[in-house]
């Protein structure tokens, strides 16, 4: 489904930004429409994904992780095997190609866990574009390895000390910087959030996950999965894999949010599960906020999920019932992080561990005729020391 | 309602002077005193900021002021109460608020509350033309107005449509970027923008973002008004009560003197 001409998925989306950014969004919208209609854009995108990123990413059947619960086949779409270790690179390759088509000379990004910052720094190095990354002071502290890598790749990492010092405030700062520099700078947003056309554009660039996963599942099992599970912060890895199955109503879609210390504790980041409709960072969606409309501080053990908003298409899926958004606590995610590593020999990102933890619960309700597919959105090296 | 403010200034051969204050910074009592003092000094219109956690159009000064006000637990209801309290003895007030607090309050309820508080209108910087119809209609029903923003990056035809839809006046953003006193606007393109807008609208044009010094005010003498925020807040940051008022009044007097043509 394409959003309407004003960028709405149902009642979610739109463009809630200062006037100074409208011209930049219009310019981007034209460039996106033109590029997405141009086969040479997609040829180059897929060539870079193949030769640089290492796509298609494998589909792996877990042998042991849920064997004690159920005979259901549990499949992992291995985005952790991508160059730079997460799904984020699919998006940044596409946006860097767009930046080049538009004649932009610099890239600007915000990052929480650092994976999007690393992915942007990587394409900046590859395509010869200087990169500025904005990151909250707290995230800089808890994701030191990724900060080191970004700087190694030549990016300037700017520490954001305002507000909650996490992804939300890094995003505010990136918007402000972009407002001053939109003429020559391409803002590489890291998830399916922001003002139109970002949620649509990022989805189209992450759709490759779902398209591959659908093909791989059909080729190997001759059937579609019964369930597709992915973690949701902003929601780009989830939208990416959901996109391959959204038109197959028999496939249940599960977006797993960060339950932190539990939804009743207020220390969580479950925008869809416990938030309400509002406007943040350019679009109308669900968010965590006070009754007076102030955006609330969030909590998750995983920096990549520690964000008070969520992409508008997920809000649309929630309201239409097409997808369901449960949550998993910090403790459950950490248990899955460790258990999965020991059972399967794969260290997942803490973000992905949320999806894995939920898949384990789901497995108990499924039989061998079902098929659970999880998007393993990234690898967990960055999280070592936090669990 | 707002147009009259500019007509009066024009008849006195000067620009309208529009100071911006963040309600609740450093505290509501000081904001009230500042409103009174600036009105007495000759401010034509007061822009009263509603504290918001994620102000995308604001630079460090106003963002920090908002954080301080939020630390005092000041929200939209408090700002409306303050405006009501000041409505009889001050220049007219417009609120400067981001959309989410309005959306949570309720668009219709917000418009009615503005009318009840005697507030002339609202400026909502993250509500661009395409998203603004509902709030504009609700405000109009209550006899309130909603100025809209034109940026240096706004193409001419779009600027014309914005000016047509704007209530009261057109808020001319002086430069690319956010509010703040740090970086001086580039006045040559700004004056060209003002000239171009004059051909497209008869509504008053008020220049804001980055206007901080008396020279800046003189540089935009061909506009109808100037909005000064961060420079005032920088002036009294860390002070409260009479001390804050004294510091602000000095600067305001100099800026007002510079508005004379």
Interface residues (C-beta under 8 A of the other chain):
Chain A: X6 X14 X15 X16 X17 X18 X19 X20 X21 X22 X23 X24 X162 X163 X168 X169 X172 X175 X176 X179 X180 X181 X182 X183 X278 X279 X280 X281 X282 X289 X291 X292 X293 X294 X295
Chain B: X52 X53 X54 X55 X56 X57 X58 X59 X60 X63 X64 X67 X70 X75 X76 X77 X99 X100 X101 X102 X103 X104 X105 X125 X126 X127 X128 X129 X130 X131 X148 X149 X150 X151 X152 X153 X154 X155 X158 X162 X173 X175 X176 X177 X178
